């Protein structure tokens, strides 16, 4: 659904939503970001009933490996309990409620650090010290309480609602559309978490549309890549137009070129542009290499080399520089042992640029490399959140089963995270948006019905969980 405020059968009637939180046409009241009571509702009624991306399968390389996932007051323990089985449990001792494990690690059994009760990796009780002193309880009653855990694309998702629809049904149509990009064959290049002084939705909103690019990232169109946040008139005229589309609970945007060229089929990686460069080969190559060098994702070492070769290449007649770049990139990848299917223009167009995987994850599909973002509330303060950025790279076929020593990084101050120019510009907006939203002169977001409906769609879907 494109070009108007989305609505689907089954949406919550407006009268069921308290007036201070009520959506209107392309309008989202600021109370949904600033009110502590609204955050409490999200934590109690939305995050406990939706599928949450908790970790990657590669973070659990061996039996006994675990990752803790925290959301609000809930701590969930995701454990590889067997070679071909990953389970999730509420991270709480059945004796006195003590948290059983923190962070990530590897264990032979799950042991309470307080009184030493033990559980097998499958959640069954293994040891109750002095069990004869307690009121009799069955082993089943003492087992760890399971949380649903299912997988897609190399990700492990969890859901605290035992009656929720299966993951693949919930994610539809994302698994079908993402299939050519082989997320399951990607591995972490890096993952960095930062604390941001904004609501968790504000952190996501900045990555749910490309309408901000001209104002926030004007250097993306410049040959010299100079850093300024004042976009020139020329750049405003040549900026990408990125319409948004809602697919039931999920939504995406696609950067498809200038608005006046509305006949474009959608995202096309063979079309790239850098103002000020006459040689089309340099325009494509410099655009690729800037992203590879600054963001360290979406592009990789092979695409950088393909771009370097393009600068002096004889582009075959009838082929654009962008098309020839993709040919060079494909040739390098196949020669170096990568599975590299041909992705059709229709598949690129349907995939678009970035997807909001409701409720709190964004994925950017791309061949060879991809980005992902995840946001979570940071305690009860609606003006604070944990925001995570991760870069994925495809690995050669021979390395699919190779274990990697991966550790995410965490920074209290995003300016210490070495995220590059583009991400730093994005995160600099977090505080400014929050300060502005607290102004009495601002009552809510008034959104573009063409380029910002991913943001509206998120709130529309959230209402289904919050008020039913």
Buried (B, 14 or more C-beta within 10 A) or exposed (E): BEEEBBEBEEEBEEEEBEEEBBBEEBBBBBBBBBBEEBBBBBBBBBBBBBBBBBBBBBBBBEBBBBBBBBBBEBBBBBBBBEEEEBBBBBBBBBBEEBBBBEEBEEBEEBBBEEEEBBBBBBBEBBEBEEEEEEEEEEEEEBBBEEBBBBBBBBBBBBBBEEEBEEBBEBBBEBBEBBBBBBBBBBBBBBBBBBBBBBBBBBBBBBBBBBBBBBBBBBBBBBBEBEEEEEBBEEBEEBBBBBBBBBBBBBBBBBBBBEBEEEEBEBBBBBBBBBBEBEEBBBBBBBBBBBBBEBBBBBBBEBBBBBBBBBBEBEBEEEEBBBBBBBBBBBBBBEEEEBEBEEBEEEBBBBBBBBBBBBBBBBBBBBBBBBBBBBBBBBEEEBBBBBBBBBBBBBBEEEBEEEEEEBEBEEBEEBEEBEBBBBBBBBBEBBBEBBEEBEEEEEEBBEBBBBBBBBBBBBBBBBBBBBBE
